[in-house]
Amino acid sequence: MKKYFNIFVILLAAVVFTACDDYLDVKPSKSTSLTVETGEQLNAMLNAYSVYYLEQSPWLINASDDQRCDTEWFEITGSSDCEGYSTESLSYALWGTNIIPDLTDTNWKHEYQKIFYANTILEKADKVSGLSSSEREDIKREARFIRAISSWYLAQVYCVPLVPGNENKQGIVLKTSTDFGESVKRASLKETYDFIEADLQEALKIEKPFARIGNTNRWNSVRANKAAVNGFAARFYLYLNDYEKALNYANAALSAHNQLVDYNTEMKNMDSPTTVTINGKSETIIFPYTYEGGANNVNERMLEWKEMTYFRMQEDKNWWMMPSESLLALYDKTYDLRYKYHFIPNYSFINTISTPLMGYVFWWKDRLPSGPTTAEMLLTKAECEARLGNVQAAMTTVNTLRAARMDKNAPANVINLSATSKEDAVKKILEERRREMPFVRRFMDIRRLNSNSDSFDDVGALTKSFYGFSLTNIDKSSKKTYTLEMNSDKYACPLPKTEFEVSDFVIDQNIYQ
């Protein structure tokens, strides 16, 4: 990690002096070194959401069964500029753990940059001027929240799930300081989760409310708040299969903030459809208003999305989320407004492909809400209630979400789900969870469902059929079935080789058997 020192210093200076014009007006230092001296500077670092908000693993989107990967669509798109069928994307989609280490995966480095900023804040909080004792504690708790989220995200991407028998498997590198001499040896999985939990428990002392900013429509989602930290705690414990704790924290998050976006009244299409010309013919594409903004932009409407209590986005570098048949089959195509607004039937036209092929859109072409949301909390609450045996309460909870997502003119028995047993309730809630959060949560959910103590909810092995390929070639003469077995070590993405080099080969690669 020593080779990143100069990069980190320069980036840190950029955060404090140039990334937060709305919050801090300070002349840049002429030196590449930086002395943080004031609480105002620390708050500027925390306000610089552009540093923290993107999650950039291509593994999570491509590897799941939500992302379509088959020869039929490849034959239509393969000769075009379609990143979804590049050999790099295929390596993630088909679990090519032998190829992925050679790819340019910046996700590991970017999450550790966030952790570096958090550790900088922790080291400076007691030394800077201009803060009361309570403000110092809140800033430290917020830094630990940032560190907890990034550490947890790294564990979901690069480690197998923490279940009995996996405690001593490889975790992540635990960074607690800005000392570039600190060890980069990977901790065990149990040590990793204990570290995250300790940070999380400290962050849960944050009492700042989630609220609108002044008279604007923006919410304070770029900073830690009570709804956000409880929401992340609910997520953390759900993925540890601790349903009682997950339920308690989901309830706390909903008590702090429970507003939903009603797709009947608050969702709409863009004012003007997109028009493209293909083979001399004009084609129209209708996008939801969330498509507005363009590449690399954070627009006001993202920060106005009142469901997302902490501003984090999962990025899809392919710019085309291709829904699988199994995902599409889950939607009521007449009444489900998520299908109406987020699934674009002729999305392929924007890539000058004349055959109309479906694409999924939330924010622009590449971003999905990944911070805690009201919808996620309702789904977490419902699932935990069902697993703990309170079936009726679980269905009431999940139907609260559906009332904001289904056409209000739909029959009541279409809007409202019902269940006859615990197993039936869990199954239907998990289907609703997949409908609500496709691509962004699905692969994480498969990991936990295939490894928890219940067998009735197992997704089972994932299979995809495609041609043989290498990083430089797709062999259309050879068609193969690719399989990801239950509880496979391949549920952990390999680390990029560059990380071994910068660590002087102290960091170990994942072991695949």
N, C-alpha and C positions, 0 to 999 in steps of 0.2 A: 504493500500500500504506500510505501514511501514515495514512489514515483508520482503519486497524485498530489503531493504536498503543494506544489506551486499552483496547480489547477484549483485546489480547494481555496487557497488564500485569495486568488484572483476572483473566484466566484463569490466568495464571502463578501469581499469588498463591493462587488457588483450588487449583491443583495442589499447591503446596508445603504449604499450611496446612490444607486440608480434604479433599483427595481420598485421603489415605493414613493414615487413622486407625490402621491396624494397624502402621504403621512409624514414625510421628512424632507426638509429642504436644507441639505448640507453639501458643501463643496467637496468633490472627490479628493482623496489624498493622492499626492504624486507618487507615493510609494506603493509597491505591491503588497507590503505588509499592512496590517490593520490593527489598531487598538480600539476596542469597544469600550467606551467610557460612560455612556449614559443609558438610562432606562429607555429613553426615546429611541435609541439605536436598536435595542433589543426588541422593542415593540415593532419597529420597522422590519426587522428580520421575520417576526411572526406574521406580520401583515403581507409579506411578499409571497402570496399564494402561488405565483407562477413557479416558484421553486418546488413546491410540495404537491401540487394537485394532480399531476399526471402519474398514472401507473402504466408501465410500458412493456409488460411481459407479453410477447406474442404467443407464448405457450398456452395461457389460460383460455384464450378465445379459440385458437385453432385446434387444440387437442380434444375439445369436447364433442359430443354428439349433436350439438346445436349447429356447428359449422359444417356445411355441406362439402363433401370431398368425394367426387366420383368422376368416372371417365366420361359420362354423358355431358356434364357441364364443361369438362376440360376440352372436349372436342369442339364445343361451341366457342369457348373463350381462350383456349390455349394459345392460339396464334395471335391473340390480341394482347394489349398491355393489361393483363389481369394478374395482379400480385397474389391473389388468392391461390393461383396455381403455379406460382414460381417454385423452383426447387427448394428455396429457403422456407417458404410457407408450408410446403408439403412435408418438410422435415419435422415441423412442429405438429402438423395435422395428423401425421402417421407415426408419431412417437419415435422419431429417428434418433435415438440417444447416441448412436455412433457418429452421427453427422453434426448434431447441434453444437458440440463444443467448438467446432471450427467456424461457427457463424458469428456475426457481429451482434451480440446481445448486450445492450447497454443498460438493461434493467437492474442488474446487480449493482453496478456502479452508481446509478442514479438514486437508488434507495439508500445506499450508504452515504451519498452526499447529503441527503435529508437528515440522516442520523448524525452526520458530522455537524450540521448546523444546530441540531438539537443539543448536542454535547457542548458546542460553543456557548449556547445560551445558558446551559446549566453551570458551566464554569464561570461565566461572567455575572450571573444574576446577583450574587452576594457582594460583588465588587464595584458595580456601577453606581453612579449618583442618580438622584431624581426619582427614587422609588421608595414607597413605604414598605414596611415589613410584610404586609399582606399582599401587596403587589408583587414583591419578590417571590413569594411562595406560589402565587398564581402563575407567574411566568415560568417557574421551574416545573410546575405541574403540567403546563401546556407543552413544554419541551419534552417531557416524559411521554405525553400523549403522542406527539409526533414520532418519537422513537419507538413506542409500542406499535403503532400502526405500520410503520415501515418494516420493523422486525417481523411482525406477524405476516405481512405480505410476502416477505422474502421466504419465510417458512412454508407458506402455501405453494410457492412456485418451486423451490429448490429442495424441499424435504418431503419425506413421506409423512402421512398423518401420524399424530401422537395417539396411539392406541396401545393396549397392553402387548408387550413383546417388542415394541419399537423404541422404548425409552432411551436405549443406549445407541441408537442409530444417529447418523450425522445430522446435526442441527445447522445453525448459521454461525457466523463469526459475531461474537458479542462485543460491541464497541461501546465503551463507557466513558471515553475521554477523547480529546483531540490530539493525543500523543501518537505520533506516527510510529513510535517504537512499540506501541501496544501490540500484544500478540494477535495474529490473524489466524490462529488455529481454530478450527470449527469446534464449537461446543457440542455436547450431546443434545438430542432432541428434547429430553426432559429439562436440561439446563436452559435451553432456549425458551421453552414455554414458561418456566419459572421466572426467567428474566422479564419476559413480556408481561406476565401477570403482576409482577411487582411494580412495574411502570404503570400499568393500567390501574391498579388499586390506588396509587398515589394520584393519578389523573382524575379518579372518580370523586375527589374532594373539590373539584371545580364546581362552583355554584352559579357561574355566569349564565343568564337565561339566553335561550335562542329567541331572537326578536328581529323585527324590522329595524333598518337603519334610518333613523329620523323619519322624514316624511316620504321616503323613497319606497319603491317596491322591492328593494334589495334586502336580503337577510344577512345576518352576521355569520354566515356559514364558513368564512375563511378563517375564523378563530374558534378555538375549542370552547365548548359550552356544555351545559348540563345534559341537554338532549343528546348531543353528539357522543359524549364520553360514555353515557349509559347505553346508547345504541351500539357503540363498538364493543362494550362489555357483553351485551346480549349476543352479538355475533361471535365473539371469542368463546364464550361458554357453549353456545350451540354447536360449534365445530369441535368442541371437546366432549360432546354428547352429555353435558351436564344440563339437563332440561329444567331443573328447578331454578338454578342460578340464571340461566338464559331467560326464563320466564320473568323472574324478578326484575332483571335489568331491562327487559323489553317493556314491562309495565312502567318502570321508572322513566324510561325514555318517552313513552307515550304520555305520561303525566306531565312531562316537561314540554312536549309539543306533539300534537296529534293531527295537524292539518294535512289533508290530502288535496291533490289536484283533481278536480272533478272533470273527467274527460268529456262529459256532456256539455259543460258550460265554459271550461277554461282551456280546452285544447282546440286547436284550429289548424287549418292548412296555411301555407304561405299565401300572402296576398296575391302574388303573381306566380303562375306555374312556370316551370323551367322548360324552355323549348330548345331542342337540338335538331340538327339536320343529319340524317343518316341515309346514305344512298340516294341523295337528292330529295328526300322526303322529310317534311317537318314532323317531329314527334314531340309530344308533350309529356312531362313528368310532373306529378303533383306531390310535393313534399310537405310534411308538417312544418309548422313555424320553427320548431326546434332545429331544423336543418340550417337555418340562417346563421351566418357568422363567418364561415370560411375557415380554411386551414390555419391552425396555430392561434386562432382568436379565442379569447374569453369574452363573450358578449354579456350584456346586462341580463339577458333572459336566463342564462345559466345561473346567475346569482340571485335571480328572482324565483327560482324553482323552489317553492316553499316546503316541499317534502324533504329535500336533502339538507340535513342538519350539519353536515361537515363536507366541505367542497373537495371531493376527490373524484377523478375521472379515469376510467380504464380506456387506454388508447388501442385502436386497431390500426396498425400501420398498413394494412392491406387496402384500406378505404373501401372495403366491400365485405360486409358481414352477410354470408350466404346461408340462409336458413335451410336446415335439413328437412326432409319430409316428416320425420318424427316430431320435430318442433312444430311445423305448420299444422300437423294433425290435431294439436291440442287446442286450437282456437276455434271458437264459434265465429265463423266468418261473416255471419249476418249481424250479430249483436255485440261482439267484443270490440270495443273502440280502440284497444291496443293494436288489434289487427288492422283496423281501418287507418290509423295514423302512422304506425311504425313500419309496416310492411309495404314496400313499394313494388308493385307488380312488374314494372318495366324499368327497374333501376339500371339495368345493363345498358340502356340507351346513353347514359352519361359517359360510358366507356366506349361509345361508338360501336356497340355490338347490336346488330339489328334484330336478333332474337330476344323477345322480352323475357328477362330472367329477374327473379325476385331479389330484393336486398332489404336488409333491416337498417333502420335509421333511428337514432335518438337525437344526439347533438352532432350536427354536421355529419361527415361520413365516418368519423373515426372515434367518437367518444361516447362512453356509456357512464351513467351515474354509478360510482362505486363507493361513495361515502354512505354512511348510515342514512336511511330514509324512513319516513313514516310507513310507507308500504312494506319495507323490509321488516320493521318492528311488528306490524300486524301479522305478517306471515310467520315470523319467529314465535310470537305469542301463540298464534293458532296451532302451530306444529307442537309446541311444548305442551299446551293444554291437551291436545289429542294424545300425545305420547304418555302423559300422566293420567289419562283415563277420563278427562272431562270433555267428552265428545261434543255435547250440545254447546258448551261455551266456545269450543274451538270453531265450530261452524258459524256461530254468531260473529266471532272475530274475523274470520276470513271473508264473510259476506259483507262486512263493513268496507273492506277494500273493494270487493266486486261492485258494490253500489256506485263507486266512483269510477269504475272502469267499463262497465257494461252499459249499453244503450238503455236509457231510462224507460223507453217504450217496449223493452223486451218483456215477455211474460215473467211473472215472479219466480216460477220454477226454473227459468233460465238464468236469471240474475243470481238466485240464491242456491248454493250448494247444500246438499244434505248427505248424511252418512249413517250407516247402520251399525258401525262398530269402530273401535279404535283403529284397526288396520285400514278400514275403508276411509276414515277421516284423514289419517296420515297420508294415504295415497293421493287423495283429492287435493289436500293442501300442498303437497309436493308438486303436483301438476300445476297448481296455481302459482307456486313459487317459480317454476320454470317459465310460465307464461309472462310473469311480471318482470323477471330479471334474466332473460336469455343472454347467453354469451358471457356476461360478466360474472355470474355466480355458478353457472352450471358445472364447470369442471371441478370447482371446489366442492360442490354438493355431491358429485359422483364419488369423490375421494372419501367423504365422510359416510355416505350411505353404504358404500361397499365395505367399510371397515368397522362400522358400529356393531353393537351386540344384537341388533334386530336383523332377522333375515328376510322379513316380509317386504322390506323397503329396498332390497338390493337392486341396483341397476344392472349388475352383472358385467360380463366382459364386453368391451366395446370392439366392434369390428367395422372396418372400412375396406372397400375394394377399389384398388387403383393399380396403375402400371408400376412396374419396377422403376426405380429412379436412383440417381446419385446426385450429388450437389451440382454436377455439371451436365446432367443428361436425364431425360425421361425416355425410358425404353418402351415404346408402344407395342413391341412384339411380346412383352411379358406382362401378364396381368396377375396380381397377387391379392391375397386377403391379409390385411394387417390387423392384428389383435392386441388389445391391451387387456390383460387378464385382471381379474379382481385381485386386489392387494399386491399388485406388481410393484417392484421397485421403480418401474418406469412412471409411476405417478409423480415422481420428483424429476423436474427438468435438470439436465446437466448444466454445470457451470461453464461459462465460456473459458477457453484456454488462456485468454489474456489475463485472467485473474490469477492463474497459477504463476505466470511470469512475473507480474508485479509484486507478488508475495514471496518471490524467491522460492516458489514451490512448497511453501508451508501449508497453503490451503489444499485440502484433498478433494478430489473429484468424487461424485456420487458413485456408489458401487451398484452394479446391475448384475443380477444373477439369472 
